[in-house]
Amino acid sequence: MTDKSKEHFNEKDVSKWVRELPPATPDPDFRERLRAAFASGQLEPSRPGKIDDVRGLTVNRWWRWAVPAAAAAVVLFAVLLLNRGPALRVAEVVGTADVRIDGQTLDLDDIDALNSMVRSGAEIEVPPGTTVDLAAHDVVLYEVVGGTRMTLPRTPGRWFDRAAVCTLYVGELRLKTGSRFAGSQLRVYTPEGIVEVTGTLLSVQCDSGGTCVCVLEGIARVGVDEDDLEPVEPGYRKIMLRDGTVEIIPVKPMHRDGVLDFDKRVGHRIGEER
């Protein structure tokens, strides 16, 4: 067959050539080998079987990863839930004027409504002549004196995440820490500085003249900024005035008596059941 004749082959010619081929005859030796291999189990599994094996392996690997991960997530959720400190709740309200929380005026007789608004970061305004006491069981007790505007801190965690902050814009905040506050930290920010509380009985006052921190028990660190924090011991107060005056001097009787009256009136609530 010449190259030229190949160039003129077409589909009809090829089809005719295939039809004229002699019939294929089976190879007896091959058939015998195939039969013996099948009977002895030496043939490899079919392709569908291999796919099923891969799928089974994938599922098993997924379960080996998913089950421990799910268990770890449950444990983490439980730890985070148990770490949460007791909620801050209204312990007592003295006075007649209504309180505002986040701009909403609340009836003093509706304790449930007040508690629903008492949350971390909420801004509370207590009018003159009214006092609001807030307590977190065995952790901390606050007295928000009339004429005060401030943000509310959260309760520190039990084992970790134990720092809390609040801001006192104007007025007076008295506080007493409980047994479960140990190891925690509360920072009170004012326009003039910072009060770092780690366990104490004290008051923080802020007015147009400046900030005054009176310590009756424990030690608080007070300063105009982070680099200025210094300890204030029981019986002393640190003043940070807006004219630049900063000094530590003895607590005035009127300030001492106000904090002691607070402790005598509601100090026992720090250990009451929730």
C-alpha positions in Angstrom: 0.0 0.0 0.0 1.5 3.3 -1.1 1.4 6.6 0.8 -0.8 8.0 -1.9 -3.4 5.3 -1.5 -3.5 5.9 2.3 -4.4 9.6 1.6 -7.5 8.4 -0.2 -8.8 6.1 2.6 -12.2 7.2 3.9 -14.5 6.0 6.7 -16.4 3.7 4.3 -13.2 1.9 3.2 -12.1 1.4 6.9 -15.6 0.0 7.8 -15.5 -2.4 4.9 -12.0 -3.6 5.8 -13.0 -4.2 9.5 -16.1 -6.3 8.4 -13.9 -8.5 6.2 -11.6 -9.4 9.1 -11.8 -13.1 10.2 -13.8 -13.7 13.4 -11.8 -13.7 16.7 -11.5 -17.0 18.5 -11.2 -17.2 22.3 -7.9 -18.3 23.8 -8.5 -21.4 26.0 -5.4 -20.8 28.1 -6.4 -17.2 29.0 -9.9 -18.3 29.9 -8.5 -21.0 32.1 -6.2 -18.6 33.9 -9.1 -16.1 34.5 -11.3 -18.9 35.9 -8.6 -20.1 38.3 -7.9 -16.6 39.5 -11.5 -15.9 40.2 -12.0 -19.2 42.0 -9.0 -18.6 44.2 -9.9 -15.0 45.1 -6.7 -13.5 43.6 -8.6 -11.0 41.5 -8.4 -7.4 42.9 -11.6 -5.7 44.2 -13.6 -3.9 41.6 -13.4 -0.1 41.3 -16.8 0.6 43.1 -15.4 -1.3 46.2 -12.3 0.9 46.2 -14.5 4.1 46.2 -16.5 2.8 49.1 -13.3 2.1 51.0 -12.2 5.7 50.5 -15.5 7.0 51.5 -15.5 4.9 54.7 -12.0 6.1 55.5 -13.0 9.7 55.0 -16.0 9.4 57.3 -13.9 7.7 60.0 -11.3 10.4 59.8 -14.0 13.1 60.1 -15.5 11.4 63.2 -12.1 11.1 64.8 -11.7 14.9 64.4 -15.3 16.0 65.0 -16.0 14.2 68.2 -13.1 15.6 70.2 -13.6 19.1 68.7 -17.3 19.0 69.8 -16.4 17.8 73.3 -13.8 20.6 73.6 -16.3 23.2 72.5 -18.8 22.0 75.1 -16.1 22.1 77.8 -15.0 25.6 76.7 -18.6 26.9 76.8 -19.1 25.4 80.3 -15.9 27.0 81.6 -16.9 30.4 80.1 -20.3 30.1 81.6 -19.1 29.1 85.1 -16.4 31.8 85.0 -19.0 34.6 84.9 -19.2 36.4 88.2 -22.6 37.0 89.9 -24.8 39.6 88.3 -24.9 43.1 89.7 -28.3 43.7 91.2 -30.1 46.5 93.0 -29.8 45.9 96.8 -31.6 48.9 98.1 -32.9 52.3 96.9 -33.3 55.2 99.3 -35.2 58.4 98.2 -38.1 59.4 96.0 -36.7 60.8 92.8 -36.6 58.4 89.8 -33.3 57.1 88.4 -32.2 57.3 84.8 -30.3 54.4 83.2 -29.1 54.8 79.6 -31.4 57.8 79.3 -34.5 55.9 80.4 -36.4 57.1 83.5 -37.2 54.2 85.9 -39.7 54.0 88.8 -37.8 53.3 92.0 -40.5 50.9 93.1 -40.0 48.7 90.0 -36.9 46.8 91.1 -37.3 44.3 88.2 -37.2 47.1 85.7 -34.2 48.6 87.4 -32.4 45.2 87.4 -33.2 44.7 83.7 -31.2 47.9 82.9 -28.3 47.3 85.3 -25.6 46.0 83.0 -22.0 46.5 82.1 -21.4 49.9 80.5 -24.8 51.3 81.2 -24.8 54.9 82.3 -26.7 55.6 85.5 -27.8 59.0 86.8 -29.0 59.3 90.4 -30.6 62.6 91.3 -29.9 64.5 94.5 -31.7 63.1 97.5 -31.7 59.5 96.2 -29.2 56.7 96.8 -28.9 53.4 94.9 -27.0 50.4 96.3 -25.8 47.7 93.9 -24.4 44.3 95.0 -22.8 41.3 93.4 -22.8 38.4 95.9 -19.5 38.1 97.8 -17.7 40.2 95.2 -18.4 43.9 95.5 -21.0 46.4 96.8 -21.5 49.9 95.5 -23.3 52.9 96.8 -24.2 55.4 94.0 -24.8 58.7 95.9 -27.3 61.3 94.8 -26.0 63.7 92.2 -23.9 61.0 90.5 -23.5 60.2 86.9 -21.3 57.2 86.0 -21.0 54.0 83.9 -21.6 50.7 85.6 -18.8 48.1 85.7 -19.2 44.4 85.0 -18.5 41.8 87.7 -15.0 40.3 87.4 -14.7 36.7 86.3 -14.1 33.9 88.9 -10.8 32.5 87.5 -9.8 34.7 84.6 -10.8 37.9 82.8 -10.8 39.5 86.3 -10.5 43.2 85.4 -13.4 45.6 85.3 -13.7 49.3 84.6 -16.1 52.2 85.0 -16.1 55.9 84.6 -17.3 58.4 87.3 -18.2 61.7 85.6 -19.5 63.6 88.6 -20.8 62.7 92.1 -19.6 60.1 94.6 -19.2 56.3 94.4 -18.6 54.3 97.6 -17.6 50.7 97.4 -16.7 47.7 99.5 -15.1 44.5 98.1 -16.0 41.0 99.3 -14.1 37.7 99.7 -14.5 36.7 96.1 -13.0 39.9 94.8 -9.5 38.8 95.8 -7.3 38.7 92.8 -9.6 41.0 90.8 -9.1 44.6 89.8 -11.5 47.5 89.3 -10.4 50.7 87.6 -12.4 53.8 88.2 -11.7 56.6 85.7 -12.5 60.2 86.4 -11.7 63.4 84.5 -8.6 63.9 86.6 -7.2 60.4 86.9 -7.4 56.7 87.7 -8.3 54.7 90.8 -7.1 51.1 90.8 -9.0 49.0 93.4 -7.7 45.5 94.4 -9.6 45.1 97.6 -10.7 47.8 100.0 -13.4 50.1 101.5 -13.3 53.6 99.9 -15.0 56.4 98.2 -14.3 58.3 94.9 -15.7 61.8 94.6 -15.6 64.0 91.6 -16.9 67.5 91.2 -16.0 70.8 89.4 -12.9 71.1 91.6 -11.4 67.7 90.9 -11.2 64.2 92.2 -10.8 62.9 95.8 -10.2 59.3 96.7 -10.7 58.4 100.4 -9.4 55.0 101.6 -10.6 53.5 104.9 -9.5 49.8 104.5 -7.0 48.1 102.2 -4.9 50.0 99.8 -5.8 51.7 96.5 -3.5 53.0 93.8 -4.4 56.4 92.5 -2.8 58.7 89.9 -3.4 61.2 87.2 -2.3 58.6 84.6 -0.7 55.1 84.3 2.8 56.3 85.2 1.6 58.3 88.3 -0.2 55.5 90.1 0.8 55.3 93.8 -0.6 53.6 96.9 -3.0 55.4 99.2 -3.1 53.7 102.7 -6.1 53.5 105.1 -7.0 56.9 106.7 -5.6 58.9 103.8 -7.0 60.5 100.7 -5.4 61.6 97.4 -6.7 64.7 95.8 -6.2 65.6 92.1 -7.5 69.0 91.5 -8.2 70.7 88.2 -5.7 73.5 89.0 -2.9 70.9 89.0 -2.7 70.3 92.7 -1.9 66.6 93.6 -1.3 65.5 97.2 -2.0 62.8 99.8 -3.5 64.0 103.0 -5.6 62.6 105.9 -9.2 61.8 105.3 -11.7 64.4 106.5 -14.2 63.3 109.2 -17.2 64.1 107.0 -15.8 61.9 104.2 -14.9 59.1 106.6 -18.3 59.2 108.3 -20.1 58.9 105.0 -18.2 55.7 104.0 -18.6 54.2 107.4 -22.3 54.9 107.4 -22.5 53.1 104.0 -20.7 50.1 105.4 -22.8 50.0 108.5 -26.1 50.3 106.6 -25.5 47.8 103.7 -22.1 46.3 104.2 -23.6 43.0 105.4 -25.2 42.5 101.9 -21.8 41.7 100.4 -22.2 38.1 101.8 -25.9 37.6 101.3 -27.2 34.9 99.0 -28.2 36.0 95.6 
